[in-house]
Amino acid sequence: MVYTVSGIQFPSVPSLQKSSQLSFHDRRSASFSFLLNRNSFSRKSLAVKCSHDSDLSSSTVAESDKVLIPQGHDNSSTTTDEVEAPDITSEDPQKIQEFTMKGEKIDYEAVSTDKDDKDGQGHVLSSHVDVDTNTQAENTSVSINKKVKVESEEARPKIIAPPGTGHKIYEIDPSLQAHRAHLDFRYGQYKRLREEINKNEGGLDAFSRGYEKFGFTRSATGITYREWAPGATSAALIGDFNNWNPNADVMTRNEFGVWEIFLPNNVDGSLPIPHGSRVKIRMETPSGIKDSIPAWIKFSVQAPGEIPYNGIYYDPPEEEKYVFKYPQPKRPKSLRIYESHVGMSSPEPKINTYVNFRDEVLPRIKRLGYNAVQIMAIQEHSYYASFGYHVTNFFAPSSRFGTPDDLKSLIDKAHELGLLVLMDIVHSHASNNTLDGLNMFDGTDTHYFHGGSRGYHWMWDSRLFNYGSWEVLRYLLSNARWWLEEYKFDGFRFDGVTSMMYTHHGLGVGFTGNYNEYFGFATDVDAVVYLMLVNDVIHGLFPEAVTIGEDVSGMPTFCLPTQDGGVGFDYRLHMAIADKWIEILKKKDEDWEMGDIVHTLTNRRWLEKCVAYAESHDQALVGDKTIAFWLMDKDMYDFMALDRPSTPLVDRGIALHKMIRLITMGLGGEGYLNFMGNEFGHPEWIDFPRGDQHLPTGAVIPGNNYSYDKCRRRFDLGDADYLRYRGMQEFDQAMQHLEERFGFMTSEHQYISRKHEGDKVIVFERGKLVFVFNFHWYNSYSDYRVGCLNPGKYKIVLDSDDPLFGGFNRLNPTAEYFTSDGWYDDRPRSFLVYAPSRTAVVYALADEAEPEPTLKPVEVLKPVEVLVMEPELEPEPKQVLESESKPEPVEAEVEP
């Protein structure tokens, strides 16, 4: 009897992980395997021959493919560690080209290390690594003769720009001069690390390829497995391939804490570990005997009836591997991101798959007009309800949704559609799990993480990385590169960056914008330097890749290049906007302040781009409310059908839902994000399947009986032509296509000419468009004058009151609006409009307002009887001459 999980076939067996300290006899007596059997389980591990000379500052290990990691006697997690690498400095384009363009095979033969060097903070910086790629070392005692072929896509030079002076940030923002001591120290630490990595690892290019050395690597003669676990006193590779026998494949440890074993191919030439086999590393540690999933595992699964995950040796035959067919799209000028979660992307109450997402959801995203899809919960996480943020296996895609090759096919399909695929990557913390995660991996508290309270996030119940550790840097930098290189993701949204950059993690801190909050002892300089390094790797090796940082603090220089002294991100998530909308929605309509809305939307740093959003997945979680739910509440369940009258609450909600989203896109940043389903006002929150939670205090938090009913997206509601959700979805689609057509989010021209508190009107120009928002709850304004820059005839290009969008059809879509000269609201020209209450209207010059021929017409909903709360259509406004009377002047605030 067998069962399958994500394309991997398993035997039906009792749980292997009842305890983390099962006896060796239990392992040895179990006889399981995946896909094929092995006849022999005995293995010989390679010996390490080290020559020590007390008079010299170096030690030599003479063996092909051996990894040397300097390890201090105190086993501190701040110890820095190395893996040998080709002597290539990626900052030298000529040297790279000479090396990589030859397309030759590389022999890694000799490694030499210098005495550990420590900085002033006691961090071990590095050990010198020098690999001779031309000749074999004379003192080599063991050789696997492993050949690492430079693939064709690797043949082009990979150039990571060297550090600059880091001084341009002071030209951009002279206010930073007051904190120059901190910023110069930060940049000095960054430059020092770059120099040490160049000297001892051959540059960031080589340093960020740790997956070529650690974990499982296959050669023509067998499989090598390496693991950095300095706290372990013994280690053995166990799994289905050797009947889980801990005595069969005992690993050897070098003096730097790297455990290693080489498994030669079977006599018949087959691999020693079959594809699909479960594997773990058994270690004797200071905390006892521990079975762990390899830290660099590429796939892991949870077998039915078991709680911990099992690592899977994933290496399908060449004919079964997915081959990418489509090139990656170029980075668009403006980002319109559709935030999504594969598991909950089905209308059915179930866990959806990569394949279904590829076939059903991606075409929807393309049709809606988004140009990028951001996917959450890709990295394996044993707890589904963590939304993917408690990562257990950093190099493994989540097996709940399918196989690694299924994920590759999803990404390839997105590229075919012209969509960027961004990954929500988690490097800010890790799961607290010890059985299937990195926590206490080698039995010590300080392996990958800070020790004690500094290494624990009390609110998230998770572990915090030690970014001052050399091997943590290698692990995380390699992880970011792995997803870009192996899966061809187009960039990342880095989660929890605020928590990384400050030792207080942003908890209980209200950032006011005072620079003292950013540059002081509360700043984790090691973490900021890591972010600079990872941006260097991403932008240097993948120039089209996009990096977005989730930072709520407003850290200055966050989105400036590292060469100029910045942290290096392309975009910052403008998180304050969503919080402001929730704050406003709790007020009465008459208490909404136009100036407050405009200030929040435009309050961002010069030259630092932002991704704006009115709401994301955070607002959709159980315990919170989406904007649609704040606006319409329970009326969404009974009054969204078009064949029955609406209610004032629903009419208000639909109108404001459209306005909030458009003004957020119009003023909030250079990019825009929407969480899936919110484009049509998804009526329900997200509640992951969960059971009752029993707290230590005896209190019980009730679960939902492990139901998937609230863990899905009801796309059918947005598609139904008999529901009012359809109108909101059509508006969101029109909004995305408008931005695609005019590119207003990235236009350099932005001018806010009016934010009138009495009229509740906001008028601004963005690019060649004029936006007019009337937030008043009942006042509609005839012959309302709006200022503009460009002369000519204007026409409506987007009207939230269009009946297609669930509006009341109070504007004539063919009307023409002629400008008149004369200053108004500090604009050289103006024109008159009709501004109905609770509407947003966008105007463009008539010669640019003609519809795009490529856009397919959208089916117009059949007219139905609705409760009209506004007067009939006003007569088409006429052109007003200078001699005619003008509306009563109003006081308007003007922003430069």
C-alpha positions, 0 to 999 in steps of 0.5 A: 500500500502506497500513498503519494504526496506532490508527485512523490510516492511513499510506502504506508508506514508507521510514524518514524518520528515519535521521538527525537531520540529514537534508538539506533535499533529502531532505525536499523530495523525499519526497512523502507525505501522510495522508488527503488531499493539498494542492495548495499548500505555500507559507505566509506566517508572521506578522510580529512588530512590536515597539516598543522604548523604552529609557526605558520598562520595557515593550515592546509586541507588536501582533499578535493571538495573539502569545506573548511570553516573556521570555528572558535572554541566557544562555539559562538554563533558569531563565528564566521565560516568559509567554503572554498570557491573558485578564485574569481572576484566578481567585481573584476569583469575582465577576470570574470570573462576570462574565467567564465567565457571559456566554458571549461570544467573546473577542478576544485582541488586545494584549499588553504586557510589563514588564521582567523581574523577578528574585527573589533566586535569579536566577530571572526571575519574569514579564513582565506580560501584559495582554489587553484583551478588550473593545477591540482595541489601537490599535497592532495591526499584524497580526490573525488575528481569532481567536475563542476561544469559551467552551464551555458547560462553561467558563461556570461560575466556576472558583475557585482559592482564594487562599493562606492564612496557611500557619500551621495546620500549626503548630497541627496539628503543633507540632513543625514550629515548630523548622523554621518558617524553612524552612517559612515560606520555602517558603510565601513562595515559593509566595505569591510565585509565585501573586502573579506569576502573578495579575499577569502571567497573569491567575491560575492558571486562565489560566496552566494553559491553555497548550495553548490557545496553544502547539502546534497551535490551530485557528480558523475561518481556519486553524491556528496553531502555536507552540513555545517553543524559545529555543535554536533559530536557525531553525525550520520546520514540516514534515510530510506536508502540505507534503511535508516541505519545510523551506522551505515553512513557515518560522516566525518567532521573537519576541524571547522565543524563541517560534516561530510560524506561521499556516497559512490554510485552503486555497482550498476551505475545507479545513484546511491540515493534514489530520487524521492528518498526520505533523508535526515541527518542524525547527530549527537549534540549537547542536547541529545540525539537529534534527527534533523532535516538537512539545512540545505534540503531542496524538498520536504514533505509531511507524510499522512499521520506524521507531524514532523516533515521529512527531507526528500532527496529530489533529483528526478531524471533529466527527462522528467525535469521541467525545462523553462521555455519562455524568457523572463520579462523585463522589469516594467517601469511601474509595478502593479502587483497582485499579491497571492497565496497558492493554497487559498487561491481556489474557490473551493474549500481546499488547498490549491496546487501550483498547477491549478494556480498556473492554469486558472489564476494566472490568466485572471491576473493578466486579464485584470491588468496587473503586470506582476504576481507576488506569491506568498508561502513558497518556502516550506513551512510546517504550520500552514496557518503561519501564512508561510512566515514560519519557514522551516526549510528555506531552500524547499518550495512548499510541498502542499501545493505540488513539486518543485517542477510544478512551481517551475511550470507556474513561473514559466507560464507567468513569463509567457503571459508577460508577468513578473513573479515576485517571491515573498521571501522570509529572512527576518526570522525562522520557525521555532520548530526543532524537529523539522526546522533550523532551531537547535539544529546542531543542539545549540541555541546559537547555531544560526541564531542569536542566543538568549532573548536576542535570538527570540521574537516573543510576538512571533514565537520564532528565532532571529538570525545572527547576521554577524555570522559568516555562515549565516551570511552565506546561507541567506545570500545563497538562499536568495540567489537559489530562488532566482537562479533555479526557479527564475523568480523575478525578485523578492518582497522581503518580509519583516525588514523593520524587525531585522533592522532594529534590536527592538524589532519595531515593537512598541515603537512609534516612528515619528520621522526623527532621525535619531530613531534610525541611527543609534544603538537600537539599529542592528548594523549587522542586519542592515549590512546583510540587506546591503549585501543581498541587494548587491547580489540580486542586482549585480547577478540579476539586473532585471530583478526587483527587491521590495522591502517591508519597512514600516519605520521609514528608514532613510536611504532604504531605497537608494543604491548601496554604492551611494550609501543606501540599503539598496532596495528598489521599493519600500512598501508604503505600509502607513497607507493601509493603517491610515485608511482603517483609521479613517474608516472608523470615523464619520464621513464628515470627519474625513480630512482631505489634507490628512489623506493627501499627506499620508499618501504623499509622505515618502522620501525623495528618490525612494520609490514606494509600493502603495496599497490600500489593503494587503493580506494583513487586513484580510486575516481573521480578527481584522477587516477588509476595506469592503467589510469596514464599509458594508459589514453584514449588508454584504451577505444580503444586498449584493444581488442586482435583482433586489434593491441595494441599501445606503450602506452598500451604495456608500461602500461600493462608491468609497471602495473604488475611490479609496483604491484609485486615490491610493494608486494615483498618489501613493507611490510608484507601484501598487499592490492588491491582495487577491480577491480584494479587487472585488471586495471579497466578503469574508476574512481569511481563517486557516484551518485550525483546532482549539489552542490550549494555553499554559494558563488553562484558557482555550482559544477555539479553533474552526474544526480544521475547516477550509471554508474561510481559507479560499478566494471566491473568485466566482463572486467577482465574475457573477454578472448578477452580483454587485461584486462584478462592478468593483472588479470591473473598476479595478480592471479599468484602473489597472489598464488606465495605468498601463496606458498612461503610466501615471504612477511613474510620471515625474509630474505630480501636482496637488492643486486642491484639497478642500475640507469644506467641499471634501474635494481633492484635485491633482495632476499625475502625468498627463491626467487630472484626477477629481475626487469628491468625497462629500456624502451628498453634495454634488457640484455643477460647474466646479472649476479645477486647475490644470497645466496643459491647454486643450480639450479634455475627456473622461477616461475613467469614471467611478460612477459608470454603471459598468462599475456599479455607479449611478451614471450621472456623467456623460462619457462623451462630454468634452471639457475645454480649458480657459486661461487664467490662474486658478489654484496656482494652475495656469489654466482650468476647466469646469466639471460636474463632480457628483458626490462620492465619485472619482473621475479622471480626465485626459486631453482628448487626443490621448483619451481615445480607447486603446484598440488592443483592449477588449470591450467589457460586457456591460451589465444589464440595467436593473432597478436600484435605489438612486440616491442622487439627482438625475443626470445634470446637463452637459457643462458648457464652456465658461467665458472669462466674462461670466460669473465664477463660482465662489472662490475657495481657499485651497492648499497647494503643494509644490 
